[in-house]
Amino acid sequence: MTRRLLLLGLLLVAAPVVSIGQTFTPQSPAGLSVTFTTERAGGTRVLVFGEVRNSNTSPAQHVVVVAEGLDESGRVVSRARGYVLGVLASRGSAPFEIRMLAAGSEKRYRVQIESFEFAVGGGN
């Protein structure tokens, strides 16, 4: 009987830890915004300079930004990724730079957040 109670007690204590560790919730980039400019560097190279702003109360980390070159019909003809280094502070901003090869038919570019995580523990 004592063994059963001990085992039940251990299961009840360990159960929340297991369920928290296995829970995954996709995060929306709401609160993260991107501004950018583009610059041609040679015939096939495009430089994208930008900044990610975090209006959330939690810091963000592992921020990945994707830049896409669009042709006249809006079809993606070039793509490249960039990274925000370190932790993006709560209510803060951080720069990024993306170097991409242009297809030559780009009429405009779009840049958006591809992925990120909210930092736990204040971002230190």
PyMOL commands that set and color helices and strands:
alter all, ss='L'
color gray80, all
select helices_A, chain A and resi 2-22
alter helices_A, ss='H'
color red, helices_A
select strands_A, chain A and resi 32-40+45-54+60-70+76-83+87-88+93-101+108-118
alter strands_A, ss='S'
color yellow, strands_A
deselect
rebuild
show_as cartoon
